[in-house]
Amino acid sequence: MIFFVKRLIVLVSTLVIVSFVVFLIPYVTPGDPARKILRARVGDLNVDPAALENLRQQYGLDRPLLVQYWDWLGGALRGDLGLSYTSRSPVVEMIGHGLAVTAVLAAASLLLALLVALPLGALAAVKRGKPADTAITTVTQGFVAIPEYWLAPVLILVFAMQFRALPSAGWQGPQSMVLPCITLALRPMSYFTQVARASMIEVLESPHITAARARGLAFGTTMLRHGVRNSLLPVITLFSVWLAGLLGGSVVVEVIFSIPGMGRLLYESVVNNDVPALQAGIVSLVGLAVLITTLTDLLYACINPTVRAAHVSS
């Protein structure tokens, strides 16, 4: 119970600190916050000082900073994140739509990575030291060095422009997900393969596998019953870490493929100086990442009590 309470305190403290830092964005960046609002709406025009003062009163910018933060935080907890400076739409609706698209893209990418990585990792472990192992290890390590901003244009050039087999941009169905998912899946697939290989080798050398083989159990049956299941734990942990990272790190891919997710929303918020959308987007993504990490820690502690005991003693 102490472990769970500690993790809950860390979760809440992190969210409060992040929300305060994000709230300060319009105040620590150069320029008057009231002028930024006008610039986002009507462009950089010369404005009567009286109009600026009215705008400050309208948005509460003339009140103490901590009072503004408290009202903003209270609104966020009630699901009221304000209106976008540019579209005048409720920010919570924009965030909900963007998160749904990004979550589908991230989950599909990691599922693709996992489906490819687990068989490859198992094959490399079984063929340890042989040409198949060397080839898999070399190729997957090479994939780690390929950045998304290079891979995405290459895939568009080959599959969309040369062969015309897949759409180059948009979000209109399963076909439009193929190229973005491959782009996002390549690097996690490489890491998953290496982790699955190392974990499988460790499992294969464990005493209970040797005992199972000594009892006459077939190699394939031994792998399915004991090897694959026991080697999944580190891969699942890595999966959750990558999922949290992809939710906020898909900006480049979403912009290149014109996907209306959180990455593109954040990019357009920065370009258009849309502070409410930018604040809400960052807080949502960081909060989601922290929540996923916390749930992973709790799940891991439930599976492995030694981890929970170590945290409590520390």
N, C-alpha and C positions, 0 to 999 in steps of 0.2 A: 504493500500500500504506500509506503514512504517513497518508493521509486516512482510510482504513478503520480503522486502529489508533486514531487520534484519536477517531473517532466511537464506537468500542467503549469506550474509556476514559471518555468523557463519559457513555455509557449506563450503565455499571456504577456510576460515581460518583454519578450522579443517583439510581439505584435505592437505593443504600446510604443516601444522605442522606434520601431520602423515607421509607424504611423506619424509620430512627431517629426521625424527627420523628413519624411515625404511632405508633410504639411508645410515645412519651411522652404520648399523649393522656390515658390515665387518671391520669397523674401531674401534668399541668399543669392539668387541670380541677379545680374545687373538689370536695372530698370524699375520704374514705378509699377506696382501690381495693377493699379487702375488703368494705366496706359496700356499694359499688356492685354487687358480685357478688350479695350477699344481696338487695339491692333488686330486681335484675333477676329473681331466682328467686322470692322469696316476698313482695316488697313491702317497704315501709319500716317494719320492725318493730324494737322494742328487743331487742337481742341481748346475750347474756352476753359480756363481754370475752374470756373463755377460748375461746369458740366463734370469735370473730373471729381470735384468735391461731392457732388450729388451721387456720383457712381460709388465713391468710397463709402458714403453713408448707406447706399442701397445694399452693398455687399458686406457691410460691417467692417470694412478695412480700417476705419478710424478707431476701432475699439482695441483694448490691450491684446497682445498676441496670444496669451494663454486663454483668454476668454474666447477668442476666435477659434483656437484649437479645440477647446472643450465643446463648443457648439458644433464644429465640423465632425468631431469624433462621435458626439451624440447622434447627429444625423446619419453618420455611416452605420452605427449600430442599429438604427431604425430602418436601414435600407434606403435612406435618402442621401444620395451623393451629389445632389445638385444637378444643374443643367450644363450641357456642353456650351462653351463660348461660341462655337462656330455653327453647329447644327441646331442648337437650342433644344435638343432632345434630352430626355432624362439619362444621366450617365449610367445609372444602374442597368437600364435596358441595353445600352451599348456594351457594357462589361459582360452582361449575361450572354449576349449573342456571341461576342468575341471569345469568351471562355469556352462555350460549347463547341465552337469550331476548332479551337486550339486543342481542347481535350481529346476530341475525336482524332485529330491529326497525330498528336503525340502518342496516344494509346495504340493506334494502328501501326505507327512506325516502330514502336518498341515491340509490339507483338510480332511483326515481320522479322525484326532483329532476333528475337528470341527463337522463333521457329527455325531460322537458319543457323543460329549459333549453337544451339544445344546438340543437334546431330554432328555438326562440325567439331565441336569440342570433344564429344564422346569418341568420335572416330580418331581424332588426333591423340587422345589418351590411350586408346586401345592399340594404335599403331605407333606408339611412342618410340622416337629415335629412327623411324623409318622414313622413306621419301614422302609418304602421304602426310605424316606429321610435320615434316620440314616445310612442305609446300603450304599447308594450311596456316602454320604459324607465320611464315614469311608474308603471305598474301594479306592476312588479317592485320599484321603489324603495319604493312604498307597502307592499308585503308585508313588507319588512324591519322595519317599525315595529310589526308585529302580534305580540305575545308569545303564547307557547304557552298560558299560563294563561288567556288571554282566548279564543283561538281554539277550544280543546278544548271548553269548555262550549257555545259557539255551535254547533259541529258536532254535539254530542250532542243539543242542543235541536232542531235542524232535522232531521237524518237518522235519529236514533234515536227521539226522542219524537214529533215531528210526522209524519214520513212512515213511521216504523217500518221503514225499509229496511235498517238495519244495527244490530248490537248496540252498546249504549252502554258495555259494560265486559266484561272477561274476556279470556281467551287460548285460545279453543277452535277456531281454524281461520282460514282466509284472510279470512273476512268480518270477524272481530274485529280484523284488522290494518289495515283500510282507514282508519278515522278516525284512529288513532294515527299511521299513516304520513303521511297528509295533514298532520296537525298538525306533525310533525317536518320534513316535506319543504319546507314553504312558504318558510322563510327561506333555507336553502341553495340552493333553486331560484332565488331572487332573485339571490343572489350569483353563482351559476354562470352565469346569463343575462347579467349585466353583464360578467363576465370573458370569457365566450365571445364576446360582441359586440365587446369591445375587441380581443381576440386575433384575431378573424376580420377586423376592419378593417385591422389591421396586416399580416396575411397578404395580404389583397386588394391592398394597396398595394406589396407586395414585387416586386422585379424578375422573379423566376422566374414569378410569376403573369402579369405583363404579357407575358413572353416566350412563355408557353404560349398565351395568347390570340392573340398575334401569329402563332403557328404555325397558327392556325385551329382550335384545340381549342375545342369547345363550352363554354359557360359552366358548365353543370351538370357536365360531365365534369371540368373544371378544378377546380371546388369539391370534388368527391369525391376526386380524386387528390391534390390539393395543399392546398386550403384547409382542409378539416375536419381532416385528419390533423395538419397543422402547428399548428393552433390548439388541439389537445387537451391539449398539455403543461401549460400553466398551469391548466387545468381539472382535470386529474388530480391535480396538486399540491394544489389547493384541496380536492379530494375527500378526500384522505387526512387533511388537517387537520380537516375537518368530521367525518370518521368517528371520529377520536380524540376530538373534542369531544362528539359525540353519545353515545359509549359511557359517558361519565360525566355528561353533562348532560341525561339524559332523566328526571330524578327527577320533575319536575312531571307530565309526560305519563304515566309509568307509575303514579303515584299516582292521577291522575284517572281513568284507564281501568282501574285494578286489574290491571295487567300484572305478573306475578311475575318481573321482571327485576332488574338490579343497582340501579337507581334506587329501586325500592320496598324492596329489601333494606336499602339504606343508610338510608332513611327510618325503617323499622321498627326498625333497630338503634339509631338515635339515640333514638327514642321509648321503647324498652324498655331503654335503657342496656346493650345487648348489646355489650360492648367487643370480644371476639374477632371477631365478625362485622363490626363497624365497621372495625377495623384491617385485617382481611384484604380487605374490600371496597375500601377506599381504596387500599391497596398494589396490588391487582390492577388497578384501573382506571388508576392513574397509571403503573404499569409497562407496561400495554398501550398507553397513549397515547404514552409515551416510545419504546416499541419501534416503533410505527407511524411516528412522526416520523423515527426513525433510519433505518428501511428506506426511507422516502420520500427522505431526503437521499442515501442510497447509490444508489438507483435514478436519482435526478436527476443525481448525479455521473457515473454510468455513461453516461447519455445525453448529458450535456453536459460534456466534459472541462475546459472553462474554469472551471467551478464547483469541480471537484476541485483544479485548479492554484491557484486563489485561496485555498482553505482551507489548502493545504499551505504556500504562501508566507507566510500570516498566522501 
